[in-house]
Amino acid sequence: MIEDLATQEGPSLGSDSLSRFVERFLSEAETRRGPLRRVLIVPPDQTRPHSYAFAITRELVRLLKRNAVTILPATGTHRAMSHEDIASVFGDLDPELFIVHDHRRGNLHRGELPASFVEELSGGRLSFAFPAEYDAALFQPWDLVVSIGQVVPHEVVGMANYTKNLVVGLGGERAISLSHWLGAVTGLESLMGRADTPVRRLLDASAQTFLGDLPVEYILTVTGYEPRGKRKDTLSSPARRYGLRGIFAGSGHGPGTDGEAAFLAAADLSSRENITLLSEEVKTCVVRLDGRAYRSTWLGNKAIYRTRMALADKAMLYVLAPGVERFGEDPRIDALIRRHGYRGTPATLKAVREDPELAASLAAAAHLVHGSSEGRFRITYCTELLSRSEVESVGYEYLSFSEAASRFSGLAEGWNERNGDLVFYVSEPALGLWKRAER
């Protein structure tokens, strides 16, 4: 395992440290695997703006020279990256280096994990064979496959990245849906922020069983706010001061491998950097979504997932979403969300039984569960790209973004006093998890 870790209270890793790390990573990979003539890089897409994966990708391309490199973003169910998206995060990298993952087409079926394994993971609540569906591009004769991503608390798998980047990020529709459904049935509040979860074990087992013959190396990052403590912000131009706190690398999927050791070390650091424990519950919470990264509630509901464990019963959550213009990332998912809405677990389970299209898209069903407050708190979406009737039709309350921005102007990260009340403000939900200390 390669490890380059900033101390808990020390400065973030700088660009020089990052360059040295990538150079060392490639040198060690070449020593183990031979000449690196054909390299596949698997970074996240533009919805992971704080991952540092884009800087790492640019450095890999610089060192390898462009003719050796193909870039396949791990988009999962997200829309394919446009040239504008590529330029926004990868800078001047040639768009011709990029190929597209389609979770519905172009995947290879490599086998399946038995239903008995899923029964064991779910405590008998689910029974299905888990398909090994992967983007066919993974199985070309690469000298090296570099999977890059950020380890951070996650609502489906517990801690994001590692094998998730390949099994879900480059997975087929059924594999993505079934893994998400396992997470929903397990319960996201029992998963988030944990390295060892039923979904993580499922993804690791799939990668270990079906990707073990591929030359995969993982680069994992942990980022956090910089500097620590309260930082001033504005709703119109949120500060994005965050730093690279740690970077790890290793190969292999699952127990006893360097890859797992790198992931567990990154998850341990992330639990310290990215989980905020609050001594009191939040009655009013305001979460800002970057309009460039969050264009759908499918992505934007991180505002709900990552704060729900801090919210009091009957709390009000305001999601400031200037860029949200749709519900799903594609028309099929968008239609399912509009049809069924975010109405809680019992309603979603009933819908799965009665709607064959939703039953065939269990990732959407899981999303409907995760995006509901289960009647415990209120959710107000603040946007002007969806109408009041559209927002209210899926079970949320509505406020225009302009009115919300005026009402909540001048908030600082964390606790704020506003007209005698306490308001908790989060400028970027993708950076962490907020919860009551006893939860």
Secondary structure in CASP SS format (residue, H / E / C, confidence):
PFRMAT SS
TARGET T0000
AUTHOR 0000-0000-0000
METHOD secondary structure of the structure
MODEL  1
M C 1.00
I E 1.00
E E 1.00
D E 1.00
L E 1.00
A C 1.00
T C 1.00
Q C 1.00
E C 1.00
G C 1.00
P C 1.00
S C 1.00
L E 1.00
G C 1.00
S H 1.00
D H 1.00
S H 1.00
L H 1.00
S H 1.00
R H 1.00
F H 1.00
V H 1.00
E H 1.00
R H 1.00
F H 1.00
L H 1.00
S H 1.00
E H 1.00
A H 1.00
E H 1.00
T H 1.00
R H 1.00
R H 1.00
G C 1.00
P C 1.00
L C 1.00
R C 1.00
R C 1.00
V E 1.00
L E 1.00
I E 1.00
V E 1.00
P C 1.00
P C 1.00
D C 1.00
Q C 1.00
T C 1.00
R C 1.00
P C 1.00
H C 1.00
S C 1.00
Y C 1.00
A H 1.00
F H 1.00
A H 1.00
I H 1.00
T H 1.00
R H 1.00
E H 1.00
L H 1.00
V H 1.00
R H 1.00
L H 1.00
L H 1.00
K C 1.00
R H 1.00
N H 1.00
A H 1.00
V E 1.00
T E 1.00
I E 1.00
L C 1.00
P C 1.00
A C 1.00
T C 1.00
G C 1.00
T C 1.00
H C 1.00
R C 1.00
A C 1.00
M C 1.00
S C 1.00
H H 1.00
E H 1.00
D H 1.00
I H 1.00
A H 1.00
S H 1.00
V H 1.00
F H 1.00
G C 1.00
D C 1.00
L C 1.00
D C 1.00
P H 1.00
E H 1.00
L H 1.00
F E 1.00
I C 1.00
V C 1.00
H C 1.00
D C 1.00
H C 1.00
R C 1.00
R C 1.00
G C 1.00
N E 1.00
L E 1.00
H E 1.00
R E 1.00
G E 1.00
E E 1.00
L E 1.00
P C 1.00
A H 1.00
S H 1.00
F H 1.00
V H 1.00
E H 1.00
E H 1.00
L H 1.00
S C 1.00
G C 1.00
G C 1.00
R C 1.00
L C 1.00
S C 1.00
F C 1.00
A C 1.00
F E 1.00
P E 1.00
A E 1.00
E E 1.00
Y E 1.00
D E 1.00
A H 1.00
A H 1.00
L H 1.00
F H 1.00
Q C 1.00
P C 1.00
W C 1.00
D C 1.00
L E 1.00
V E 1.00
V E 1.00
S E 1.00
I E 1.00
G E 1.00
Q E 1.00
V C 1.00
V C 1.00
P E 1.00
H E 1.00
E C 1.00
V C 1.00
V C 1.00
G E 1.00
M E 1.00
A C 1.00
N C 1.00
Y C 1.00
T C 1.00
K H 1.00
N H 1.00
L H 1.00
V H 1.00
V C 1.00
G C 1.00
L C 1.00
G E 1.00
G C 1.00
E H 1.00
R H 1.00
A H 1.00
I H 1.00
S H 1.00
L H 1.00
S H 1.00
H H 1.00
W H 1.00
L H 1.00
G H 1.00
A H 1.00
V H 1.00
T H 1.00
G C 1.00
L H 1.00
E H 1.00
S H 1.00
L H 1.00
M C 1.00
G C 1.00
R C 1.00
A C 1.00
D C 1.00
T C 1.00
P H 1.00
V H 1.00
R H 1.00
R H 1.00
L H 1.00
L H 1.00
D H 1.00
A H 1.00
S H 1.00
A H 1.00
Q H 1.00
T H 1.00
F H 1.00
L C 1.00
G C 1.00
D C 1.00
L C 1.00
P C 1.00
V E 1.00
E E 1.00
Y E 1.00
I E 1.00
L E 1.00
T E 1.00
V E 1.00
T E 1.00
G E 1.00
Y E 1.00
E C 1.00
P C 1.00
R C 1.00
G C 1.00
K C 1.00
R C 1.00
K C 1.00
D C 1.00
T C 1.00
L C 1.00
S C 1.00
S C 1.00
P C 1.00
A C 1.00
R C 1.00
R C 1.00
Y E 1.00
G E 1.00
L E 1.00
R E 1.00
G E 1.00
I E 1.00
F E 1.00
A E 1.00
G E 1.00
S E 1.00
G C 1.00
H C 1.00
G C 1.00
P C 1.00
G C 1.00
T C 1.00
D H 1.00
G H 1.00
E H 1.00
A H 1.00
A H 1.00
F H 1.00
L H 1.00
A H 1.00
A H 1.00
A H 1.00
D H 1.00
L H 1.00
S H 1.00
S H 1.00
R H 1.00
E H 1.00
N C 1.00
I E 1.00
T E 1.00
L E 1.00
L E 1.00
S C 1.00
E C 1.00
E C 1.00
V E 1.00
K E 1.00
T E 1.00
C E 1.00
V E 1.00
V E 1.00
R E 1.00
L C 1.00
D C 1.00
G C 1.00
R C 1.00
A C 1.00
Y C 1.00
R C 1.00
S E 1.00
T H 1.00
W H 1.00
L H 1.00
G H 1.00
N C 1.00
K H 1.00
A H 1.00
I H 1.00
Y H 1.00
R C 1.00
T C 1.00
R H 1.00
M H 1.00
A H 1.00
L E 1.00
A E 1.00
D E 1.00
K E 1.00
A E 1.00
M E 1.00
L E 1.00
Y E 1.00
V E 1.00
L E 1.00
A C 1.00
P C 1.00
G C 1.00
V C 1.00
E C 1.00
R E 1.00
F C 1.00
G C 1.00
E C 1.00
D C 1.00
P H 1.00
R H 1.00
I H 1.00
D H 1.00
A H 1.00
L H 1.00
I H 1.00
R H 1.00
R H 1.00
H H 1.00
G C 1.00
Y C 1.00
R C 1.00
G C 1.00
T H 1.00
P H 1.00
A H 1.00
T H 1.00
L H 1.00
K H 1.00
A H 1.00
V H 1.00
R H 1.00
E H 1.00
D C 1.00
P H 1.00
E H 1.00
L H 1.00
A H 1.00
A C 1.00
S C 1.00
L H 1.00
A H 1.00
A H 1.00
A H 1.00
A H 1.00
H H 1.00
L H 1.00
V H 1.00
H H 1.00
G C 1.00
S C 1.00
S C 1.00
E C 1.00
G C 1.00
R C 1.00
F C 1.00
R E 1.00
I E 1.00
T E 1.00
Y E 1.00
C E 1.00
T C 1.00
E C 1.00
L C 1.00
L C 1.00
S C 1.00
R H 1.00
S H 1.00
E H 1.00
V H 1.00
E H 1.00
S H 1.00
V C 1.00
G C 1.00
Y C 1.00
E E 1.00
Y E 1.00
L E 1.00
S C 1.00
F H 1.00
S H 1.00
E H 1.00
A H 1.00
A H 1.00
S H 1.00
R H 1.00
F C 1.00
S C 1.00
G C 1.00
L C 1.00
A C 1.00
E C 1.00
G E 1.00
W E 1.00
N E 1.00
E E 1.00
R E 1.00
N C 1.00
G C 1.00
D E 1.00
L E 1.00
V E 1.00
F E 1.00
Y E 1.00
V E 1.00
S C 1.00
E C 1.00
P H 1.00
A H 1.00
L H 1.00
G C 1.00
L E 1.00
W E 1.00
K E 1.00
R E 1.00
A C 1.00
E C 1.00
R C 1.00
END
